[in-house]
Amino acid sequence: MSSNDQLAHLKDLVSQLQAKIVRLEEQAANKVGEVKGAVVDAVSSSKDALTPAQHLRIVLMGPPGAGKGTQAPNIKEAYNVCHLATGDMLREQVKQGTPLGVQAKKIMDQGGLVSDEIVIGMIQSQLDENKECALGFILDGFPRTVTQAEKLDSMLEAKDQKLSSAVQLLVNDNLLVSRITGRLIHPASGRSYHNEFAPPKKPMTDDITGEPLIQRSDDTADTLRKRLHTYHQQTDPVADYYKTKGIWKGVDAAQKPSTVWASLQKIFKEAERK
């Protein structure tokens, strides 16, 4: 075979290979589209199949260091619900310059406290627009007062919805102090570690992203005891409010995380049957 013939043969092979690659890429793209469509259909059908009582809508309460940062991601992943941490939402609204964020920033710049109406508005906006909230939500950091709890109930009632559970993680204050003073945080995700009880694989480094961890400046014993005092003053009446509603559940969060998680799953399963 001459050089020209060999060259022509090789070009023909390359052409055939390129054509096959195109066909395989098209097939792969079609498969991805089918999978995405199936996922969307599954989520949609799940939403339609669930009764309102089976949608997981919970308030997660707990003092600093009780384990909310550990359990909330578990709940979010296991039940396909959104995690609404009001502090994070507020910062994001301000960052994006939304109408609610502009209002909130103006108030905060003046040293004031953001009104209940603004916070409720942010929550409602998430429930209306965030697709992750289609099957329910975890509300973290709100309500902090009985008035806020009543306004939250009113907003949900206007949407023909109601809370399924108000879960409070219970831990002795002295144990919390020992937990908190060794706590490490991954700022971007909120993942938490502990120097003694749950250390990262590599010191001061997030296990998943490899990004640096931080220790909050207010994670000192004196500061924590003041925060705990404020927490009890605010939260005890809110817990009593939800007890009268019959949806309060207390969980011993001094146990290991896997035991706490098992207790939470039992609570959610019982709520589905109501």
C-alpha positions as CSV (number, residue, x, y, z in Angstrom):
1,M,0.0,0.0,0.0
2,S,1.4,3.4,-1.0
3,S,1.9,6.3,1.3
4,N,-1.1,8.0,-0.2
5,D,-3.3,5.0,0.2
6,Q,-2.2,4.6,3.9
7,L,-2.9,8.2,4.5
8,A,-6.4,8.0,2.9
9,H,-7.1,4.8,5.0
10,L,-6.0,6.5,8.2
11,K,-8.2,9.6,7.4
12,D,-11.1,7.3,6.8
13,L,-10.6,5.6,10.2
14,V,-10.4,8.9,11.9
15,S,-13.6,10.0,10.2
16,Q,-15.3,6.8,11.3
17,L,-14.1,7.3,14.9
18,Q,-15.2,10.9,15.0
19,A,-18.7,9.9,13.7
20,K,-18.9,7.2,16.4
21,I,-17.8,9.6,19.1
22,V,-20.6,12.0,18.0
23,R,-23.1,9.2,18.2
24,L,-22.0,8.1,21.6
25,E,-22.1,11.7,22.9
26,E,-25.6,12.1,21.6
27,Q,-26.7,8.9,23.2
28,A,-25.1,9.9,26.5
29,A,-26.8,13.3,26.3
30,N,-30.2,11.6,25.7
31,K,-29.6,9.3,28.7
32,V,-28.8,12.3,30.9
33,G,-31.9,14.0,29.7
34,E,-34.0,10.9,30.5
35,V,-32.5,10.6,34.0
36,K,-33.1,14.3,34.7
37,G,-36.7,14.0,33.5
38,A,-37.2,10.9,35.6
39,V,-35.9,12.7,38.7
40,V,-38.2,15.7,38.0
41,D,-41.2,13.4,37.5
42,A,-40.4,11.5,40.6
43,V,-40.1,14.6,42.8
44,S,-43.3,15.9,41.2
45,S,-45.2,12.7,41.7
46,S,-43.9,12.4,45.3
47,K,-45.1,15.9,46.0
48,D,-48.6,15.1,44.5
49,A,-48.7,11.7,46.3
50,L,-48.0,13.1,49.7
51,T,-50.8,14.5,51.8
52,P,-50.2,17.9,53.6
53,A,-49.6,16.0,56.8
54,Q,-46.8,14.0,55.3
55,H,-44.8,17.1,54.1
56,L,-42.0,17.6,56.6
57,R,-42.4,21.1,58.0
58,I,-40.4,21.5,61.2
59,V,-39.0,24.1,63.5
60,L,-35.6,22.9,64.8
61,M,-34.7,24.5,68.2
62,G,-31.6,24.0,70.2
63,P,-28.9,26.0,72.1
64,P,-25.5,26.7,70.6
65,G,-23.6,23.4,70.3
66,A,-26.6,21.2,70.6
67,G,-26.0,19.7,67.2
68,K,-28.3,21.5,64.8
69,G,-25.4,22.0,62.4
70,T,-25.0,18.2,62.3
71,Q,-28.6,17.1,62.2
72,A,-30.1,19.7,59.8
73,P,-28.0,18.5,56.8
74,N,-29.1,14.9,57.6
75,I,-32.7,15.9,57.6
76,K,-32.4,17.9,54.4
77,E,-30.7,15.0,52.5
78,A,-32.9,12.2,53.9
79,Y,-36.3,14.0,53.3
80,N,-35.5,16.2,50.3
81,V,-36.5,19.4,52.1
82,C,-35.0,22.8,52.2
83,H,-33.0,24.1,55.2
84,L,-34.0,27.7,56.0
85,A,-31.5,29.2,58.5
86,T,-32.8,32.7,59.0
87,G,-29.4,34.2,59.6
88,D,-28.0,32.8,56.3
89,M,-31.2,33.9,54.5
90,L,-30.9,37.4,55.8
91,R,-27.3,37.7,54.7
92,E,-28.1,36.3,51.2
93,Q,-31.0,38.7,50.7
94,V,-28.8,41.6,51.6
95,K,-26.0,40.4,49.3
96,Q,-28.4,40.0,46.4
97,G,-30.0,43.4,47.0
98,T,-33.6,42.1,47.0
99,P,-36.4,44.4,48.2
100,L,-36.4,42.6,51.5
101,G,-32.6,42.7,51.7
102,V,-32.6,46.4,51.1
103,Q,-35.1,47.0,53.9
104,A,-33.1,44.7,56.2
105,K,-29.8,46.4,55.4
106,K,-31.2,49.8,56.1
107,I,-32.4,48.7,59.5
108,M,-29.2,46.9,60.4
109,D,-27.0,49.8,59.3
110,Q,-28.9,52.0,61.8
111,G,-28.2,49.4,64.5
112,G,-31.8,48.2,64.7
113,L,-33.3,44.7,64.7
114,V,-34.9,43.3,61.6
115,S,-38.7,43.2,62.0
116,D,-40.7,40.0,62.3
117,E,-42.5,40.9,59.1
118,I,-39.3,41.1,57.0
119,V,-38.1,37.7,58.3
120,I,-41.6,36.1,57.7
121,G,-41.5,37.6,54.2
122,M,-38.1,36.0,53.5
123,I,-39.4,32.6,54.7
124,Q,-42.5,33.0,52.6
125,S,-40.4,33.9,49.6
126,Q,-38.4,30.8,50.0
127,L,-41.4,28.6,50.3
128,D,-43.0,30.1,47.2
129,E,-39.9,30.2,45.0
130,N,-37.3,27.7,46.2
131,K,-38.0,24.3,44.5
132,E,-36.1,22.5,47.4
133,C,-39.0,23.5,49.6
134,A,-41.6,21.6,47.6
135,L,-41.7,18.7,50.0
136,G,-41.2,20.7,53.2
137,F,-38.7,22.6,55.2
138,I,-36.5,22.8,58.3
139,L,-36.7,26.2,59.9
140,D,-33.6,27.0,61.9
141,G,-33.2,30.1,64.1
142,F,-36.8,31.2,63.9
143,P,-39.1,31.7,65.7
144,R,-37.3,33.1,68.8
145,T,-40.4,34.5,70.5
146,V,-44.0,33.5,70.9
147,T,-45.1,36.5,68.8
148,Q,-42.9,35.2,66.0
149,A,-44.3,31.7,66.4
150,E,-47.9,33.1,66.1
151,K,-47.0,35.1,62.9
152,L,-45.3,32.0,61.4
153,D,-48.5,30.0,62.0
154,S,-50.6,32.7,60.5
155,M,-48.4,32.8,57.3
156,L,-48.6,29.0,57.0
157,E,-52.3,28.9,57.6
158,A,-52.8,31.4,54.7
159,K,-51.0,28.8,52.5
160,D,-53.2,26.0,53.9
161,Q,-50.1,24.5,55.6
162,K,-49.1,23.9,59.2
163,L,-46.0,22.7,61.1
164,S,-45.6,19.0,61.5
165,S,-43.2,19.2,64.5
166,A,-41.3,21.6,66.7
167,V,-38.2,19.7,67.7
168,Q,-36.0,20.9,70.5
169,L,-32.5,19.5,71.0
170,L,-31.8,19.3,74.8
171,V,-28.3,19.4,76.3
172,N,-27.1,20.3,79.7
173,D,-25.4,23.8,79.7
174,N,-22.1,22.5,81.3
175,L,-21.8,19.9,78.5
176,L,-22.5,22.6,75.9
177,V,-19.6,24.7,77.3
178,S,-17.1,21.9,76.8
179,R,-18.6,21.2,73.3
180,I,-18.5,24.8,72.1
181,T,-15.0,25.8,73.2
182,G,-13.5,23.2,70.9
183,R,-15.9,23.7,68.0
184,L,-14.6,24.3,64.5
185,I,-16.7,25.7,61.6
186,H,-16.6,25.5,57.8
187,P,-18.0,28.9,57.0
188,A,-19.3,28.2,53.5
189,S,-21.4,25.1,54.4
190,G,-21.9,25.5,58.1
191,R,-20.4,22.0,58.8
192,S,-19.1,21.8,62.3
193,Y,-16.3,19.7,63.8
194,H,-14.8,19.5,67.3
195,N,-11.2,19.2,68.3
196,E,-12.0,16.4,70.8
197,F,-15.4,14.8,69.9
198,A,-15.4,15.0,66.1
199,P,-12.1,16.2,64.8
200,P,-11.6,16.8,61.0
201,K,-9.3,14.2,59.2
202,K,-6.7,16.9,58.7
203,P,-6.3,19.6,61.4
204,M,-8.3,22.8,60.8
205,T,-9.4,21.6,57.3
206,D,-12.8,20.7,56.0
207,D,-13.1,17.0,55.2
208,I,-15.1,17.6,52.0
209,T,-13.7,20.7,50.4
210,G,-10.3,20.9,51.9
211,E,-11.0,24.5,52.8
212,P,-9.8,26.0,56.2
213,L,-12.0,25.8,59.3
214,I,-12.4,28.6,61.7
215,Q,-13.1,29.0,65.4
216,R,-15.8,31.6,66.1
217,S,-14.5,34.5,68.2
218,D,-17.5,34.2,70.5
219,D,-16.9,30.5,71.2
220,T,-15.5,31.2,74.7
221,A,-16.9,29.9,78.0
222,D,-18.0,33.3,79.4
223,T,-19.6,34.4,76.1
224,L,-21.4,31.1,75.7
225,R,-22.9,31.2,79.2
226,K,-24.4,34.6,78.4
227,R,-25.7,33.3,75.1
228,L,-27.2,30.3,76.8
229,H,-29.0,32.5,79.4
230,T,-30.5,34.5,76.5
231,Y,-31.4,31.3,74.7
232,H,-33.3,29.9,77.6
233,Q,-35.1,33.2,78.3
234,Q,-36.3,33.4,74.6
235,T,-36.8,29.7,73.8
236,D,-38.6,28.3,76.9
237,P,-41.8,30.3,76.2
238,V,-41.6,29.2,72.5
239,A,-41.3,25.6,73.5
240,D,-44.3,26.0,75.8
241,Y,-46.3,27.5,72.9
242,Y,-45.6,24.5,70.7
243,K,-46.4,22.1,73.7
244,T,-49.9,23.6,73.8
245,K,-50.2,23.0,70.1
246,G,-49.2,19.3,70.7
247,I,-46.3,19.3,68.2
248,W,-43.3,19.9,70.5
249,K,-40.8,17.0,70.8
250,G,-37.7,17.0,72.9
251,V,-34.6,15.0,72.0
252,D,-31.7,14.2,74.3
253,A,-28.9,15.7,72.2
254,A,-26.2,14.7,74.7
255,Q,-26.1,11.3,73.0
256,K,-24.0,10.5,70.1
257,P,-25.1,12.0,66.7
258,S,-26.3,8.6,65.3
259,T,-28.6,8.1,68.3
260,V,-30.0,11.6,68.0
261,W,-30.6,11.0,64.3
262,A,-32.5,7.8,65.1
263,S,-34.7,9.7,67.6
264,L,-35.4,12.4,65.0
265,Q,-36.4,9.8,62.4
266,K,-38.8,8.2,64.9
267,I,-40.4,11.6,65.5
268,F,-40.9,12.4,61.8
269,K,-42.4,8.9,61.2
270,E,-44.9,9.4,64.0
271,A,-45.8,12.9,62.6
272,E,-46.5,11.3,59.2
273,R,-49.1,9.0,60.7
274,K,-51.1,11.8,62.3
